[in-house]
């Protein structure tokens, strides 16, 4: 081989190595860009949502005058009829005796959330012995006050928070007297939806999502796994099973809103299932997740080595015994993984739930599968469309909670796969 040929081969090798190096760098750059965008998304959500886990509260000294309360303090109806709002107003007026004009009194009372009445009522109901005394109680502040405390650095921007200059003076006085602080926002986790941002919580949406996923799991797992076992192990290979397999694969790519339309037409309009209920939501999400579970279950059944089947059949086991005593236990980790991934997708779905009415404004926390409810993704959608600034941070906080659940579900899938995985 002459030198010219050797030089030509070396040039070609250098070009090939250079192309491989460039390809590797393209891959690294692509991964880096994806991670940068992902980190930007997470930082943006966290920076907007972390403040929702705190809520501004105002401490007032409320005089629980016995004349304001009924004689029978064990009567819930009579206790609820007490004018707690008047007690709060009197406490505010004692705190700011210089406020005498009706207009100023109205502006002063606006610093307190409308939910403060219920907070005071609950505290008195929990400690009826305090009636007749003056008690210090922390009451939720209005959302404008909350936004001012959390985000406004100077008083010149207070007008953006819909606060007057006089209200800002009162707020600063409360802060100076250590009667206005940020506390952990229990309401966000213990209450349902509300028109007032400071009173809005995700408990109703979380409960609705949980009940919906329970229905989805109870239906999709046995049906999906059973269909996969039949198609892979028992179904005859003919044009009908080929048609079923093609349709199952195609259903996995159908937009989710189509399943919502199907649920609206079949489950609600034809069968009369209650609208906006976890039951109908679970049925719709079951239809959506079945293709994913069937496809993933069939894939793990195929991955079981043929020697397992041959060994079982060789010692006299029937086909059914071979499948359910040897193949299915070995394929179960993959089946569970596919099911959890499908459930994670169902947890984040919004479009099909909008079609079946789960977009309704629901304050009460559902207690059964047929109660009206909403779901966490739909709650996020509703809050994102609200004009109040207080809902902006709660939207991001709800997204953080949803992402947390998705991370937990995916971590559970990885754990189950590692825990029950068999190596051959």
C-alpha positions in Angstrom: 0.0 0.0 0.0 1.6 3.3 -1.1 1.8 6.5 1.0 -0.9 8.2 -1.0 -3.5 5.6 -0.1 -2.4 5.6 3.5 -2.8 9.4 3.7 -6.2 9.2 2.1 -7.4 6.6 4.6 -6.1 8.6 7.5 -7.9 11.7 6.2 -11.1 9.7 6.0 -10.6 8.4 9.5 -10.0 11.8 10.8 -13.2 13.1 9.2 -15.2 10.2 10.5 -13.8 10.7 14.0 -14.5 14.5 13.7 -18.1 13.7 12.7 -18.5 11.4 15.7 -17.1 14.0 18.0 -19.4 16.7 16.6 -22.4 14.3 17.0 -21.5 13.7 20.6 -21.2 17.4 21.3 -24.6 18.0 19.6 -26.1 15.5 21.9 -24.5 17.1 25.0 -25.6 20.6 23.9 -29.1 19.4 23.3 -29.3 17.8 26.8 -27.8 21.0 28.3 -30.4 23.2 26.5 -33.2 20.9 27.7 -32.0 21.0 31.3 -31.7 24.8 31.1 -35.3 25.1 30.0 -36.4 22.6 32.6 -34.6 24.4 35.3 -36.0 27.7 34.1 -39.5 26.3 34.3 -39.0 24.9 37.8 -37.3 28.1 39.1 -40.2 30.2 37.6 -42.9 28.1 39.2 -41.1 27.9 42.5 -40.3 31.7 42.6 -44.0 32.5 42.1 -45.5 29.7 44.2 -43.5 29.3 47.4 -45.0 32.4 48.9 -48.5 30.8 48.8 -47.4 28.5 51.6 -47.5 31.5 53.9 -50.5 33.7 54.7 -50.5 37.1 56.4 -52.5 37.2 59.6 -53.6 40.0 61.9 -53.8 39.6 65.7 -56.8 41.3 67.3 -57.9 41.5 70.9 -61.5 40.5 70.7 -63.8 41.1 73.7 -66.3 38.2 73.8 -69.0 40.0 75.7 -71.5 37.5 77.2 -74.4 39.6 76.2 -73.6 38.8 72.5 -73.9 35.1 73.1 -77.0 32.9 73.7 -77.7 31.3 77.1 -77.6 27.8 75.6 -74.1 27.7 74.3 -74.4 24.1 73.3 -76.9 25.0 70.5 -74.9 25.1 67.3 -77.5 27.1 65.4 -77.6 29.8 68.1 -73.8 30.0 68.3 -73.6 30.4 64.6 -76.1 33.3 64.7 -73.7 35.4 66.8 -72.5 38.6 65.1 -68.8 37.7 65.0 -68.2 40.3 62.3 -69.4 43.0 64.7 -67.0 41.7 67.4 -64.1 41.9 64.9 -65.2 45.5 64.0 -65.3 46.6 67.6 -61.8 45.1 68.1 -60.4 47.0 65.1 -62.0 50.3 66.3 -60.4 49.9 69.7 -57.1 49.2 68.0 -57.4 52.4 65.9 -59.5 54.8 68.1 -58.6 57.7 65.8 -60.8 56.2 63.0 -64.2 57.8 63.3 -65.5 58.4 59.8 -67.7 55.8 58.3 -65.7 55.7 55.1 -62.5 55.2 57.1 -64.1 52.5 59.2 -65.1 50.6 56.1 -61.6 50.9 54.7 -60.1 49.7 58.0 -62.4 46.6 58.1 -61.3 45.8 54.5 -57.9 44.8 55.9 -59.5 41.7 57.4 -60.5 38.8 55.2 -64.2 37.9 55.0 -63.1 34.5 56.3 -62.0 36.0 59.6 -65.6 35.7 60.8 -65.5 31.9 60.4 -62.0 31.7 62.0 -63.3 33.5 65.1 -66.4 31.4 65.2 -64.4 28.2 65.1 -62.0 29.3 67.8 -64.9 30.3 70.1 -66.6 26.9 69.4 -63.4 25.1 70.3 -63.0 27.0 73.5 -66.4 28.2 74.8 -64.9 29.0 78.3 -63.3 32.0 76.7 -66.8 33.7 76.4 -66.9 36.7 78.8 -63.1 37.4 78.4 -60.9 39.2 75.9 -58.8 36.9 73.8 -56.0 37.5 71.3 -56.8 35.7 68.0 -54.9 35.6 64.7 -57.3 36.3 61.8 -56.5 36.0 58.1 -55.7 39.3 56.3 -57.3 40.4 53.1 -55.5 39.2 49.9 -54.5 42.8 49.0 -52.8 43.1 52.4 -51.2 39.7 52.0 -49.8 40.7 48.6 -48.5 43.9 50.0 -46.7 42.2 52.9 -45.1 39.6 50.6 -44.2 41.5 47.5 -44.2 45.3 47.9 -40.9 46.8 49.0 -41.9 50.4 49.2 -45.2 52.2 49.8 -45.2 53.9 46.5 -46.2 50.7 44.8 -49.2 50.1 47.2 -51.6 51.5 44.6 -50.9 48.4 42.5 -52.3 46.4 45.4 -55.5 48.3 45.5 -54.6 49.9 48.9 -55.0 53.5 49.8 -52.3 55.5 51.5 -54.2 55.4 54.8 -54.6 51.6 54.6 -50.8 51.4 54.2 -50.3 53.5 57.3 -52.6 51.2 59.3 -50.7 48.1 57.9 -47.4 49.5 58.9 -48.7 50.3 62.4 -49.9 46.7 62.8 -46.4 45.5 61.7 -44.7 47.9 64.2 -46.9 46.6 67.0 -46.1 43.0 65.9 -49.8 42.3 65.2 -49.2 41.4 61.5 -47.1 38.4 60.6 -46.7 35.7 58.0 -47.8 32.3 59.2 -47.9 28.8 57.6 -50.9 28.8 55.3 -53.0 25.8 56.6 -56.0 27.0 54.7 -54.3 26.1 51.4 -54.3 22.5 52.4 -57.4 22.2 54.5 -60.0 24.2 52.5 -61.8 23.9 49.2 -62.0 26.5 46.5 -63.2 30.1 47.3 -63.8 33.4 45.5 -61.4 35.0 47.9 -57.7 34.1 47.2 -56.7 34.1 50.9 -59.5 31.5 51.6 -58.8 29.2 48.6 -57.4 25.8 49.2 -56.7 22.6 47.3 -58.2 20.1 49.6 -61.4 19.7 47.5 -59.3 19.3 44.3 -56.9 16.8 45.9 -59.8 14.7 47.3 -61.5 14.8 43.9 -58.3 13.7 42.2 -57.8 10.9 44.7 -61.3 9.5 44.3 -61.0 9.8 40.5 -57.7 7.9 40.5 -59.1 5.2 42.8 -61.9 4.5 40.2 -59.4 4.6 37.4 -57.0 2.2 39.1 -59.7 -0.3 40.2 -61.0 -0.5 36.6 -57.9 0.0 34.4 -55.5 -2.3 36.1 -57.4 -5.6 36.0 -59.0 -4.9 32.6 -55.8 -3.7 31.0 -53.6 -6.5 32.4 -56.3 -9.1 31.6 -56.6 -7.9 28.0 -52.8 -7.9 27.6 -52.6 -11.5 28.9 -55.3 -12.7 26.6 -54.0 -11.0 23.5 -50.4 -12.2 24.1 -51.0 -15.7 25.4 -54.4 -17.0 24.5 -55.9 -15.1 21.6 -55.7 -16.9 18.2 -53.7 -15.0 15.5 -56.3 -14.0 12.9 -57.7 -10.9 11.3 -59.9 -10.1 14.3 -57.1 -10.0 16.9 -55.0 -8.1 14.4 -57.8 -5.5 14.1 -58.0 -5.3 18.0 -54.3 -4.8 18.3 -54.2 -2.1 15.7 -57.1 -0.3 17.4 -55.4 -0.5 20.8 -52.2 1.0 19.4 -54.2 3.7 17.6 -56.2 4.6 20.8 -53.0 5.3 22.6 -52.4 8.3 20.2 -56.0 9.6 20.3 -56.2 13.2 21.9 -57.5 13.0 25.4 -60.3 15.4 24.8 -61.9 12.8 22.5 -62.3 10.5 25.5 -64.0 13.4 27.3 -66.5 13.7 24.5 -67.1 9.9 24.6 -67.7 10.1 28.4 -70.1 13.0 27.9 -72.1 11.2 25.3 -72.1 7.7 26.8 -71.7 7.8 30.6 -73.5 11.1 31.2 -76.1 11.4 28.5 -76.9 7.7 27.9 -76.3 6.0 31.2 -77.1 9.0 33.4 -74.0 9.0 35.6 -73.8 12.1 37.8 -72.1 15.0 36.1 -68.9 16.4 37.5 -68.4 13.4 39.8 -65.2 11.3 40.5 -67.1 8.3 39.2 -67.6 9.6 35.7 -64.1 11.1 35.8 -62.6 7.7 36.7 -64.5 6.0 33.9 -63.3 8.5 31.3 -59.6 8.3 32.5 -59.9 4.5 32.5 -60.7 4.6 28.8 -57.7 6.9 28.3 -55.2 4.8 30.3 -56.2 1.4 29.1 -54.2 1.5 25.8 -51.1 2.5 27.7 -51.5 -0.3 30.3 -52.3 -2.9 27.6 -49.3 -2.0 25.4 -46.8 -1.9 28.3 -48.1 -5.1 29.8 -47.9 -6.9 26.5 -44.3 -5.7 26.1 -43.2 -7.1 29.4 -45.0 -10.4 28.8 -43.0 -10.7 25.5 -39.8 -10.0 27.4 -40.2 -13.1 29.6 -37.7 -15.6 28.2 -39.2 -18.5 26.3 -37.2 -20.9 28.4 -39.5 -20.1 31.4 -42.5 -21.3 29.5 -40.7 -24.3 28.1 -39.5 -25.4 31.5 -43.0 -25.1 33.0 -44.6 -27.0 30.2 -41.8 -29.6 30.4 -42.7 -30.6 33.9 -46.3 -31.0 33.1 -47.9 -27.6 33.7 -50.8 -26.6 31.6 -50.8 -23.4 29.5 -52.9 -21.6 32.0 -50.7 -22.7 34.9 -47.6 -21.6 33.0 -49.0 -18.2 32.3 -50.4 -17.4 35.8 -47.7 -19.2 37.9 -44.6 -18.3 35.9 -45.1 -15.7 33.2 -47.3 -13.2 35.0 -45.3 -13.1 38.3 -42.1 -12.3 36.3 -43.9 -9.7 34.2 -45.7 -8.1 37.2 -43.0 -5.4 37.9 -43.3 -4.1 34.4 -47.1 -4.2 34.5 -47.1 -2.2 37.7 -44.6 0.3 36.2 -46.8 0.8 33.1 -49.9 1.2 35.3 -48.3 3.8 37.5 -47.1 5.7 34.5 -50.6 5.6 33.0 -52.0 6.8 36.3 -49.5 9.6 36.4 -50.7 10.7 33.0 -54.3 10.5 34.2 -53.5 12.6 37.2 -52.3 15.5 35.0 -55.1 15.4 32.5 -57.4 18.4 32.2 -59.2 18.3 28.8 -61.3 15.2 29.3 -62.4 16.3 32.7 -63.5 19.7 31.3 -65.8 17.9 28.9 -67.6 16.1 31.7 -68.3 19.1 33.9 -65.5 18.9 36.4 -64.7 22.5 35.7 -67.5 23.7 37.9 -66.8 25.9 40.9 -67.0 23.4 43.9 -66.5 24.7 47.4 -67.3 21.6 49.4 -64.9 18.7 49.8 -66.4 15.6 48.1 -67.1 12.6 50.4 -68.2 10.0 47.9 -67.6 8.9 44.3 -70.9 10.6 43.2 -70.4 14.0 44.8 -69.7 17.0 42.6 -66.0 17.7 42.7 -63.1 19.1 40.7 -59.6 17.8 40.1 -56.2 19.4 40.8 -55.3 20.1 37.1 -58.8 21.6 36.6 -58.3 23.7 39.8 -55.0 25.0 38.4 -56.8 25.9 35.2 -59.5 27.8 37.0 -57.1 29.7 39.2 -54.9 30.6 36.3 -57.9 32.3 34.7 -58.7 34.4 37.8 -57.8 38.1 37.6 -56.9 38.5 41.3 -53.1 38.6 41.9 -53.5 36.3 44.9 -54.5 33.4 42.7 -51.3 33.7 40.7 -49.1 32.4 43.5 -51.7 29.8 44.4 -51.7 28.5 40.8 -47.9 28.0 41.0 -48.2 26.4 44.4 -50.8 24.0 43.2 -48.5 23.2 40.2 -45.7 22.4 42.7 -48.1 20.1 44.6 -49.1 18.3 41.3 -45.5 17.9 40.3 -44.7 16.5 43.7 -47.3 13.9 43.3 -46.1 13.0 39.8 -42.5 12.7 41.1 -43.8 10.4 43.9 -45.7 8.2 41.5 -42.7 7.9 39.2 -40.4 7.1 42.1 -42.9 4.4 43.2 -42.8 2.9 39.7 -39.0 2.8 39.9 -39.1 1.3 43.4 -41.6 -1.4 42.5 -39.6 -2.3 39.4 -36.4 -2.6 41.3 -38.1 -4.4 44.2 -39.8 -7.1 42.2 -37.5 -7.3 39.2 -36.1 -10.8 38.4 -32.7 -11.1 36.6 -32.1 -14.0 34.3 
